[in-house]
Amino acid sequence: MTATLETSQPTRHNRLARLGEPMALYYWLLGATALLLGIGLATVLSASSYRSQRAYGTPYFFFERQLLFAVIGVAVMLLASRLPVRLWRAVAWLTYFGALGLLLLVLVVGVVVNGHRNWIAIGGPIRIQPSEFAKFALVVWGAHVLTSKANAPRTWTHLLVPLLPGGALLILLVAAEGDLGTAMVMTPILFALFFIAGAPMRLFVTMGAVALGGIAILSLRHGYRVGRFYAWLHPSSDPLGTGYQVMQGKAAMGSGGILGVGLGASRGKWGWLPEAHTDFIYAVVGEELGLIGTLLLLGAFVVIALCLLTLSRRTTSTFTRYAAFAILAWIFGQALVNIGAVLGLLPVTGIPLPLVSYGGSSLIPTLLAIGLALGLARQDARGATPDTDSVEPNQRRSRRVRAAA
């Protein structure tokens, strides 16, 4: 009996060790994603029911579509999690040119929605927003390009081509289509890639100044963007106009209290809160699930960010290092911008809350990125080094880059 106990205890210990390290990142990332997806589906059902009933005669129209998007997205995520890194690197340029072609196609045959020509009609009510897929293309292509340069003994200017002009072209096309919010999310992705590659600080200062100048110019060209900025600073100055959405969002959040009014019991969704199931869905979460629900949702995003940061820091694969950090900048950065707008801490940009807001063009690419991260975490846990470049020479190169700068 003693021998049996002595042999079984190490076995159980080994299983727990395998579960906790290093596969913990995989399971934590998967669990946080499932939590956000579940909260999103439940909140979309509640927040969209009134608008869905009025427009389509059924309270389930938007929910059924979102459920379909979620099923497709999860299938894509699971498939992506099984693909090896060498395959992602093999299709990196194809991914980039595919996104570039779709963005150019929008300028020719794009459909105008809410004053912006950034959609392509597939057939009937089905539309896609190529700018959302361009985020994923920038992550994969950018990580591949920098991995290819990881061991090259060159100065920091070698990093800029083709990543800076190629990434800037995608961002400019997205901005030209009127989707300034998505362009603002793609910019931190590009920044993150250069940061993790060890680019000098003056590059970020220059890029930041150019980005802020471009945002200012594009905002001044359109009166509604100026109105959004003014409403952010003085929402009560025009409570029935430019400040209406911000004030209604704060009212919904405040009415939820600590525990909320209950799932499905939102009052703001009955026509009072604009875009309740898309851009301002976080306000509905706050109203129905209260402070606890909003903190739970925010905590899930923090878990995703910590998982991606840990993966980026501990991996021995250069591609994994770049891709994980870029996905972190995308998902967590977009979440902060959306939540900040609902809370009145940032101007309203019209971007969705990742994994929660309604919309397949946002949900599916985000789940695709999560699938890529899951696959990278699994391969890292198995000790695989799918690319020939390692982190150590890349870190030495980063020091040389900063020294040369």
C-alpha positions in Angstrom: 0.0 0.0 0.0 2.8 2.4 0.9 4.5 1.8 -2.4 1.3 2.5 -4.2 0.8 5.8 -2.5 4.4 6.8 -3.1 4.1 6.2 -6.8 0.6 7.8 -7.2 1.4 11.0 -5.4 4.3 12.0 -7.8 2.0 11.1 -10.7 -0.7 13.5 -9.5 1.9 16.1 -8.8 3.3 15.8 -12.3 -0.2 16.2 -13.8 -0.8 19.3 -11.8 2.6 20.6 -12.8 1.8 20.0 -16.5 -1.5 21.8 -16.0 0.0 24.8 -14.2 3.2 25.3 -16.1 3.6 26.0 -18.9 0.2 25.2 -20.3 -1.4 27.6 -17.8 -1.2 30.4 -20.3 -3.2 28.3 -22.8 -6.0 27.5 -20.4 -6.2 31.0 -18.8 -6.3 32.6 -22.2 -9.0 30.2 -23.4 -11.0 30.6 -20.2 -10.9 34.4 -20.3 -12.0 34.4 -24.0 -14.9 32.1 -23.2 -16.0 34.3 -20.4 -16.0 37.4 -22.5 -17.8 35.6 -25.3 -20.5 34.4 -23.0 -21.0 37.8 -21.4 -21.1 39.3 -24.9 -23.8 36.9 -26.2 -26.0 37.4 -23.1 -25.7 41.2 -23.3 -26.2 41.4 -27.0 -29.5 39.4 -26.6 -30.6 41.9 -24.0 -29.3 45.1 -25.4 -30.5 44.5 -29.0 -34.0 43.1 -28.2 -35.9 46.4 -28.4 -34.3 47.5 -31.7 -34.5 44.1 -33.2 -38.3 43.9 -32.3 -39.0 47.3 -33.9 -37.0 46.7 -37.0 -37.5 43.0 -37.7 -40.5 41.9 -35.7 -38.5 39.6 -33.5 -36.3 40.3 -30.4 -33.8 37.6 -31.5 -32.6 38.9 -34.9 -29.3 40.4 -33.8 -28.7 37.7 -31.2 -29.2 34.9 -33.7 -26.7 36.6 -36.1 -24.2 37.1 -33.3 -24.6 33.5 -32.2 -23.8 32.5 -35.8 -20.8 34.8 -35.8 -19.6 33.3 -32.5 -19.9 29.7 -33.8 -17.9 30.6 -37.0 -15.4 32.5 -34.9 -14.9 29.7 -32.4 -14.4 27.2 -35.3 -11.8 29.6 -36.9 -10.1 30.1 -33.5 -9.8 26.3 -32.9 -8.5 25.8 -36.4 -6.0 28.6 -36.1 -4.8 27.2 -32.7 -3.7 24.0 -34.5 -1.7 25.6 -37.3 2.1 25.6 -37.0 4.1 28.9 -36.9 5.8 28.0 -40.2 2.5 28.0 -41.9 1.6 31.5 -40.6 5.0 32.8 -41.7 4.5 31.1 -45.1 1.2 33.0 -45.7 2.3 36.3 -44.1 2.8 38.2 -47.3 -0.4 36.7 -48.8 -2.3 37.9 -45.7 -0.9 41.4 -46.1 -1.7 41.7 -49.8 -5.1 40.2 -49.2 -6.0 42.9 -46.6 -4.5 45.5 -48.9 -6.6 44.4 -51.8 -9.8 44.4 -49.8 -9.1 47.9 -48.5 -8.5 49.1 -52.0 -11.7 47.3 -53.1 -13.7 49.2 -50.5 -12.7 52.5 -52.2 -14.3 51.2 -55.4 -17.4 49.2 -54.5 -17.6 49.9 -50.8 -21.0 50.3 -49.1 -21.7 53.5 -47.1 -22.9 52.8 -43.5 -23.4 55.6 -41.0 -21.6 58.0 -43.4 -18.5 55.8 -43.9 -17.5 53.8 -46.9 -15.8 51.0 -45.1 -18.0 47.9 -45.9 -18.2 45.4 -48.7 -21.6 43.9 -49.5 -21.4 40.1 -50.0 -25.0 39.5 -50.6 -28.3 40.5 -49.0 -27.7 41.8 -45.5 -24.2 40.2 -45.3 -21.4 42.7 -45.2 -17.7 42.5 -44.2 -15.5 45.3 -42.9 -12.0 44.7 -44.3 -10.4 47.2 -41.8 -11.1 44.7 -39.0 -9.2 41.9 -40.9 -6.4 44.4 -41.6 -5.5 44.3 -37.9 -4.8 40.6 -38.1 -2.9 41.0 -41.3 -0.7 43.6 -39.7 0.0 41.3 -36.7 1.0 38.3 -38.8 2.9 40.1 -41.5 4.7 42.5 -39.1 5.8 39.6 -36.8 7.1 37.7 -39.9 9.0 40.6 -41.3 10.7 41.4 -38.0 11.5 37.8 -37.4 13.2 37.6 -40.8 15.4 40.6 -39.7 16.1 39.3 -36.1 19.7 38.3 -36.6 20.6 40.7 -39.3 23.6 42.8 -38.1 22.2 46.2 -39.3 21.2 49.5 -37.8 17.7 50.4 -36.6 16.9 51.9 -40.0 16.8 48.4 -41.4 13.8 47.8 -39.2 11.7 50.5 -40.9 11.5 48.9 -44.4 9.1 47.4 -45.3 7.3 47.4 -42.0 6.8 51.2 -41.5 5.7 52.1 -45.1 3.6 48.9 -45.4 1.9 49.3 -42.1 1.4 53.0 -42.6 -0.3 52.2 -46.0 -2.8 50.0 -44.3 -3.6 52.5 -41.7 -3.9 55.4 -44.2 -6.3 53.4 -46.3 -8.5 52.6 -43.3 -8.5 56.3 -42.3 -9.3 57.3 -45.9 -12.5 55.1 -45.7 -13.6 57.1 -42.7 -12.9 54.5 -40.0 -10.6 56.7 -37.9 -11.3 54.5 -34.8 -9.9 51.4 -36.3 -6.9 53.3 -37.7 -6.3 54.5 -34.1 -6.3 50.9 -32.9 -3.9 49.7 -35.7 -1.4 52.4 -34.8 -0.6 50.9 -31.4 -0.1 47.5 -33.1 2.6 49.0 -35.3 4.1 50.8 -32.3 4.1 47.5 -30.3 6.0 45.7 -33.1 8.7 48.3 -33.2 8.9 48.5 -29.4 9.4 44.8 -28.9 12.0 44.9 -31.7 14.0 47.5 -29.8 13.5 50.6 -31.9 14.8 53.8 -30.5 12.6 56.2 -28.6 12.9 59.0 -31.1 11.1 56.8 -33.6 8.1 56.6 -31.3 8.2 60.3 -30.7 8.2 61.0 -34.5 5.5 58.4 -35.2 3.4 59.7 -32.4 3.6 63.3 -33.5 2.7 62.3 -37.1 -0.2 60.2 -35.9 -1.6 63.0 -33.6 -1.2 65.5 -36.5 -3.1 63.2 -38.9 -5.9 62.6 -36.3 -6.2 66.3 -35.8 -6.4 67.0 -39.6 -9.0 64.3 -40.2 -11.0 65.4 -37.2 -11.2 69.0 -38.3 -12.4 67.9 -41.8 -15.6 66.4 -40.3 -17.8 68.4 -38.0 -19.2 65.4 -36.1 -15.7 64.4 -35.0 -15.1 67.9 -33.6 -18.5 67.5 -31.9 -17.4 64.2 -30.3 -14.3 65.8 -29.0 -16.2 68.7 -27.6 -18.8 66.4 -26.1 -16.0 64.5 -24.4 -14.8 67.7 -22.7 -18.2 69.2 -22.1 -20.9 66.5 -22.4 -23.5 68.5 -20.4 -23.3 71.5 -22.8 -25.4 69.8 -25.4 -27.3 67.0 -23.5 -29.7 66.3 -26.3 -27.1 66.5 -29.1 -23.4 65.7 -29.2 -23.3 64.9 -25.5 -26.4 62.7 -25.5 -24.8 59.3 -25.9 -22.0 60.0 -23.4 -24.5 61.2 -20.8 -26.9 58.3 -21.4 -24.0 55.9 -21.1 -23.0 57.3 -17.7 -26.6 57.3 -16.6 -26.9 53.6 -17.5 -23.6 52.7 -15.7 -24.6 54.7 -12.6 -28.1 53.1 -12.3 -26.6 49.6 -12.1 -25.0 50.1 -8.7 -22.9 47.3 -7.3 -25.1 44.3 -8.3 -27.0 45.7 -11.3 -30.7 45.8 -12.1 -30.5 42.2 -13.4 -29.7 40.6 -16.7 -32.3 41.6 -19.3 -33.7 44.4 -17.1 -31.8 47.4 -18.7 -33.9 50.5 -19.2 -31.3 52.3 -21.4 -31.8 49.7 -24.2 -35.4 50.8 -24.7 -34.3 53.5 -27.1 -32.6 55.8 -24.6 -29.0 54.6 -25.2 -27.8 54.8 -28.8 -25.7 51.8 -30.1 -26.5 49.8 -26.9 -25.5 46.5 -28.5 -22.4 47.7 -30.3 -20.2 50.6 -29.2 -21.8 51.2 -25.8 -22.5 47.6 -24.8 -20.2 48.1 -21.7 -22.8 50.6 -20.4 -25.5 47.9 -20.6 -23.2 45.5 -18.8 -22.8 48.1 -16.0 -26.5 48.6 -15.8 -27.6 45.0 -15.8 -24.6 43.4 -13.9 -23.5 46.3 -11.9 -20.0 47.2 -10.8 -19.2 43.5 -10.2 -20.1 42.7 -13.8 -18.0 45.5 -15.2 -15.0 44.5 -13.1 -15.4 40.9 -14.1 -15.3 41.9 -17.7 -12.4 44.2 -17.3 -10.6 41.5 -15.3 -11.0 39.0 -18.2 -9.2 41.5 -20.5 -6.4 41.9 -17.9 -6.0 38.1 -17.8 -5.7 38.0 -21.6 -3.2 40.9 -21.5 -1.1 39.2 -18.8 -1.1 35.8 -20.7 0.1 37.5 -23.9 2.7 39.5 -22.1 4.0 36.4 -20.3 4.1 34.5 -23.5 6.0 37.2 -25.3 8.6 37.5 -22.5 9.3 33.8 -21.9 9.2 32.3 -25.4 12.2 31.2 -27.3 10.5 31.9 -30.6 11.0 35.3 -32.1 7.8 35.2 -34.2 5.8 34.2 -31.1 7.4 37.1 -29.2 6.4 39.7 -31.8 3.0 38.3 -32.6 1.9 37.9 -28.9 2.9 41.4 -28.0 1.1 42.8 -31.1 -2.1 40.9 -30.3 -1.9 42.3 -26.7 -1.7 45.9 -28.1 -4.7 45.2 -30.4 -7.1 43.5 -28.0 -6.3 45.2 -24.7 -5.7 48.6 -26.4 -9.1 48.5 -28.2 -10.9 47.4 -25.0 -9.4 50.4 -23.1 -10.4 52.8 -25.8 -14.0 51.5 -25.9 -14.4 51.4 -22.1 -12.7 54.8 -21.7 -15.3 56.3 -24.1 -18.2 54.8 -22.3 -16.9 56.1 -19.0 -16.2 59.5 -20.5 -12.5 59.3 -20.0 -11.8 59.3 -23.8 -13.7 60.7 -26.8 -16.2 58.4 -28.5 -14.5 56.7 -31.5 -17.2 54.2 -32.5 -15.0 51.1 -32.1 -16.6 47.9 -30.7 -15.6 46.2 -27.4 -13.6 43.1 -28.5 -15.4 39.7 -28.1 -18.4 41.4 -26.5 -20.0 43.9 -28.9 -22.3 42.9 -31.8 -20.7 42.4 -35.2 -19.1 39.5 -37.1 -16.4 41.6 -38.8 -15.0 42.4 -35.4 -15.7 39.2 -33.6 -14.3 36.7 -36.1 -10.9 38.4 -36.7 -10.5 38.8 -32.9 -11.2 35.1 -32.3 -8.7 34.4 -35.2 -6.1 36.4 -33.3 -6.9 34.5 -30.1 -6.6 31.2 -32.0 -3.1 32.3 -33.2 -2.1 33.1 -29.6 -3.5 29.8 -28.3 -1.4 27.9 -30.9 1.7 29.9 -30.0 1.1 29.2 -26.3 0.7 25.4 -27.0 3.8 25.2 -29.2 5.8 27.2 -26.6 4.6 24.9 -23.8 5.8 21.9 -25.8 9.2 23.4 -26.2 8.9 23.8 -29.9 11.0 26.4 -31.7 9.2 26.7 -35.0 11.4 29.4 -36.4 15.2 29.4 -36.6 15.6 32.7 -34.8 15.7 32.8 -31.0 15.0 35.5 -28.5 18.6 35.8 -27.3 20.2 37.0 -30.5 17.2 39.2 -31.0 17.8 40.8 -27.6 21.4 41.4 -28.5 20.3 43.0 -31.8 17.9 45.2 -29.9 20.8 46.5 -27.8 22.8 47.2 -30.9 19.8 49.0 -32.4 19.5 51.3 -29.4 23.3 51.8 -29.3 23.3 52.8 -33.0 20.5 55.2 -32.4 
